[in-house]
Amino acid sequence: MSRTGDAGPVAGALSELPLEHVRTLLAVVDEGTFDAAAAALHVTPPAVSQRVKALERRTGRVLLMRTKPVRPTESGQVVVRFARQLARLERDARAELGIGDSGEPAVLPVAVNADSLATWFLSALARVPDDPRRCFELRREDEDHTTSLLREGSVMAAVTSSPDAVSGCTVRRLGRMRYLPVASPGFVARWLGDWPRTPLGQVLADVPVVFFDRRDCLQDDFARRVTGGRGASALRHYVPSSRGFVEAIEAGLGWGVVPREQAEPLLRAGALTLLDADRFMDVPLFWQQWKLDSPALATLADAVIATAAEALDQ
């Protein structure tokens, strides 16, 4: 059985780890198997296995769970994150020195929630100065779960709902994303009876509702607030697309809470009806990134912070 253990001593030993072994561990994690890592590194599978075992002896920890594909343990995640940071620093140093340019662009992997991606985050990327050697890889994930990608070293930065910094990361507040409870006029006429004469809390928990996916809890949270404890109805539609989610509500499949930036144009056009002018959902958002002296990462962070200051409630 693989044990994860506490990551602290591993972090303290990183400066003593052979870089060849660290890079080999990263290759195994990225490629998924020892054989695939060997092919990528142009060495034999036994050599890869020996390097990983040597690294585990050096740290005194099991770093990989030998599954298919392999997965890093908690301690392994620390070493993987170190390896990715090392690669980033090496690329930045080569770029500043003007040596070893392979012609391949530098990739900045970032985790971002779907609603931010659909409303304001792309504007932040557009503010980053053009650089033909840099590109972005966006990983869409719920804002409550983006920190897991940071923790395992899959991304360098993330938009998250957590104010608690992941180990090795800094955290900055972005603002609040406001969600409004809405439904189509046709849905209101069909399902909500003589609302607004009948209080919303008496009917909301019994009518169809739209969720983004099974991790989406905003509709349940709003329903409990309005009804005094009951969640949303079991009549649930799941639409895992930010645009598709809004279109499903507009089409009358159910009610839902929608980012204000998406809801307000449809409210003005009469395509949606605001169910409660006094109640809304605010989700705080934060920017977490590696503690890394990387010019590319710093430029991205500046653009994100500036755009969020304009787009989100402060």
C-alpha positions in Angstrom: 0.0 0.0 0.0 1.3 3.4 -0.9 1.6 5.9 1.9 1.5 9.6 1.4 2.7 11.0 4.6 3.5 14.6 5.4 5.0 16.6 2.6 7.1 18.9 4.9 10.4 17.0 5.1 10.3 16.3 1.3 10.2 20.1 0.6 13.2 20.6 2.9 15.2 18.0 0.9 14.4 19.3 -2.5 17.7 21.1 -2.9 19.5 17.8 -2.4 17.6 15.8 -5.0 19.3 14.8 -8.3 17.7 16.9 -11.0 17.8 13.9 -13.4 15.7 11.9 -11.0 13.3 14.7 -10.4 12.7 15.2 -14.2 12.3 11.4 -14.5 9.5 11.4 -11.9 7.8 14.2 -13.7 8.0 12.3 -17.0 6.4 9.2 -15.4 3.5 11.3 -14.1 3.0 13.1 -17.4 3.3 10.0 -19.6 1.3 7.7 -17.2 3.6 4.7 -17.3 7.2 3.8 -16.8 7.5 2.5 -20.3 6.1 5.6 -21.9 8.4 7.8 -19.7 11.3 5.7 -20.9 10.4 6.3 -24.5 10.0 10.0 -23.9 13.4 10.2 -22.1 15.2 7.9 -24.6 16.3 5.5 -21.8 15.3 2.0 -20.8 12.3 1.3 -18.5 14.7 -0.3 -15.9 16.6 3.0 -15.8 13.4 4.9 -15.2 12.4 2.5 -12.4 15.8 2.8 -10.8 15.8 6.6 -10.8 12.3 6.7 -9.2 13.3 4.2 -6.6 16.5 6.2 -5.8 14.4 9.3 -5.4 12.1 7.5 -3.0 15.0 6.3 -1.0 16.5 9.8 -0.9 13.2 11.3 0.3 12.2 8.4 2.5 8.7 8.5 1.0 6.7 6.6 -1.6 6.2 9.1 -4.4 4.1 7.1 -6.9 1.1 4.9 -6.6 1.9 2.1 -9.1 -1.5 2.2 -10.8 -2.4 2.6 -14.5 -1.9 5.4 -15.1 0.5 6.1 -12.2 -0.5 8.7 -9.8 1.7 10.8 -7.4 1.2 10.5 -3.7 0.9 13.6 -1.6 4.7 13.6 -1.2 5.0 12.9 -4.9 2.9 15.9 -5.7 5.4 18.1 -3.9 8.3 16.8 -6.0 6.2 17.0 -9.2 5.3 20.7 -8.4 9.0 21.3 -7.8 9.9 19.8 -11.1 7.5 21.9 -13.0 8.7 25.1 -11.2 12.2 24.1 -12.0 11.4 23.7 -15.7 9.6 27.1 -15.7 12.6 28.8 -14.1 15.0 27.1 -16.5 12.9 28.3 -19.5 12.8 31.9 -18.2 16.5 31.9 -17.6 17.3 30.6 -21.1 14.9 33.2 -22.6 16.6 36.1 -20.7 20.0 34.8 -21.7 19.0 34.3 -25.3 20.3 30.7 -25.4 18.8 27.3 -26.1 15.7 28.6 -27.8 14.0 25.4 -29.1 11.3 27.4 -30.9 8.6 25.9 -28.8 6.3 28.3 -27.0 6.2 28.5 -23.2 2.9 27.2 -21.9 1.2 28.7 -18.9 -1.3 26.2 -17.5 -4.1 27.9 -15.5 -7.2 26.5 -13.8 -10.3 28.7 -14.1 -14.0 28.1 -13.3 -16.5 28.0 -16.2 -18.4 31.2 -15.3 -15.3 33.3 -15.0 -14.2 31.9 -18.4 -17.5 32.8 -19.9 -17.6 36.4 -18.5 -14.3 38.1 -17.7 -11.3 35.9 -17.8 -10.6 36.0 -21.5 -10.5 39.8 -21.3 -7.7 39.4 -18.8 -5.7 37.2 -21.2 -6.3 39.8 -23.9 -4.5 42.3 -21.7 -1.3 40.3 -21.5 1.2 41.8 -23.9 1.7 39.7 -27.1 4.5 37.2 -27.0 4.8 34.6 -29.8 6.8 32.4 -27.5 4.0 32.2 -24.8 0.6 30.5 -24.9 -2.0 29.6 -22.3 -3.5 26.2 -21.4 -6.8 26.7 -19.5 -8.1 23.9 -17.4 -11.8 24.3 -16.7 -12.7 23.3 -13.1 -15.2 24.3 -10.5 -13.9 27.2 -8.4 -14.2 25.0 -5.2 -11.8 22.4 -6.8 -9.2 24.4 -8.8 -6.8 24.3 -5.8 -6.5 20.5 -6.2 -4.9 21.2 -9.6 -2.5 23.6 -8.0 -1.7 21.2 -5.2 -0.8 18.4 -7.7 1.3 20.7 -9.8 -0.9 20.5 -12.9 -1.3 24.3 -13.2 0.8 27.3 -12.2 -2.1 29.5 -11.2 -5.9 29.2 -10.5 -9.0 31.2 -10.0 -10.4 29.7 -6.8 -13.0 30.3 -4.1 -10.5 29.4 -1.4 -8.7 32.2 0.5 -6.3 29.6 2.1 -3.1 29.4 0.1 -2.0 26.1 -1.3 1.5 25.2 0.0 4.1 27.0 -2.1 1.5 29.5 -3.5 0.5 33.1 -2.9 -3.1 34.2 -2.8 -4.8 37.5 -3.7 -8.4 38.5 -3.5 -10.1 39.1 -6.9 -13.6 40.1 -5.8 -17.1 38.6 -5.8 -19.0 37.1 -8.7 -22.8 37.9 -8.2 -25.4 35.4 -9.3 -29.1 36.3 -9.9 -32.1 33.9 -9.6 -33.9 33.9 -12.9 -36.3 31.9 -15.1 -38.0 32.4 -18.4 -41.4 34.2 -18.6 -42.9 31.0 -20.0 -41.5 28.9 -17.1 -42.9 31.4 -14.6 -46.3 31.2 -16.1 -46.3 27.4 -16.2 -44.7 26.5 -12.9 -44.9 29.4 -10.4 -48.7 29.9 -10.5 -49.8 33.3 -9.2 -46.3 34.3 -8.1 -45.4 36.9 -7.0 -48.6 37.0 -5.0 -47.6 33.5 -3.7 -44.3 33.7 -1.8 -41.4 32.2 -3.8 -40.4 30.1 -0.9 -43.7 28.1 -1.1 -43.1 27.0 -4.6 -39.4 27.1 -5.6 -38.4 23.7 -4.1 -41.1 21.9 -6.1 -40.4 23.1 -9.6 -37.7 22.0 -12.2 -34.3 23.5 -11.9 -31.1 23.7 -14.0 -27.7 22.8 -12.6 -24.3 23.2 -14.3 -23.1 19.8 -13.1 -23.3 17.6 -9.9 -20.7 19.8 -8.2 -22.9 22.9 -8.6 -24.5 23.8 -5.3 -25.6 27.3 -6.0 -29.3 26.5 -6.8 -29.6 24.3 -3.6 -28.0 27.1 -1.5 -30.4 29.7 -2.9 -33.4 27.4 -2.5 -32.5 26.8 1.2 -32.2 30.5 1.8 -35.6 31.2 0.3 -37.5 28.2 1.6 -36.0 28.2 5.1 -34.1 24.9 4.7 -35.4 22.9 1.6 -33.0 22.5 -1.3 -34.0 22.7 -4.9 -36.3 20.2 -6.5 -35.3 16.7 -7.5 -36.5 17.6 -11.0 -32.9 18.6 -12.1 -31.4 19.2 -15.5 -27.6 19.2 -15.8 -26.0 21.3 -18.5 -22.2 21.5 -18.2 -21.6 24.5 -20.3 -21.8 28.1 -19.1 -23.5 29.3 -22.2 -25.7 26.2 -22.5 -26.7 26.5 -18.9 -28.1 30.0 -19.5 -29.8 28.9 -22.7 -31.5 26.0 -20.9 -33.0 28.5 -18.4 -34.0 30.8 -21.2 -35.6 27.9 -23.0 -37.8 27.2 -19.9 -36.2 23.9 -18.7 -36.0 25.2 -15.2 -34.9 28.1 -13.0 -31.3 28.8 -11.9 -28.9 31.3 -10.6 -26.9 33.0 -13.4 -23.9 35.3 -13.3 -25.1 38.9 -13.4 -23.0 39.7 -16.5 -24.9 37.0 -18.4 -28.3 37.6 -16.8 -28.7 41.4 -17.1 -28.8 41.6 -21.0 -31.5 38.9 -21.0 -33.4 40.6 -18.2 -33.5 43.9 -20.2 -34.6 42.0 -23.3 -37.4 40.3 -21.4 -36.0 36.9 -22.1 -35.6 36.2 -18.4 -37.5 37.2 -15.3 -35.8 38.1 -12.0 -37.3 35.9 -9.3 -36.1 37.8 -6.3 -34.7 41.3 -6.4 -33.5 41.2 -2.8 -31.7 37.8 -2.7 -28.7 36.9 -4.8 -25.6 34.6 -4.4 -22.1 36.1 -4.1 -19.2 33.8 -4.7 -15.8 35.2 -3.5 -12.9 34.6 -6.0 -9.2 34.5 -5.3 -6.1 34.2 -7.5 -3.5 31.7 -6.3 -0.2 31.1 -8.1 3.2 29.5 -7.5 5.7 31.5 -5.5 8.0 31.7 -8.5 10.0 34.6 -9.8 8.7 34.2 -13.4 8.2 37.3 -15.5 5.5 35.5 -17.6 3.5 34.5 -14.6 3.8 37.9 -13.0 2.6 39.6 -16.2 -0.4 37.2 -16.3 -1.2 37.9 -12.7 -1.2 41.7 -13.2 -3.6 41.3 -16.1 -6.0 39.1 -14.1 -6.0 41.3 -11.0 -6.6 44.5 -13.1 -9.5 42.9 -15.1 -11.1 41.4 -12.0 -11.0 44.8 -10.3 -13.2 46.1 -13.2 -15.4 43.1 -13.7 -16.2 41.8 -10.2 -17.9 43.3 -7.2 -15.3 44.7 -4.8 
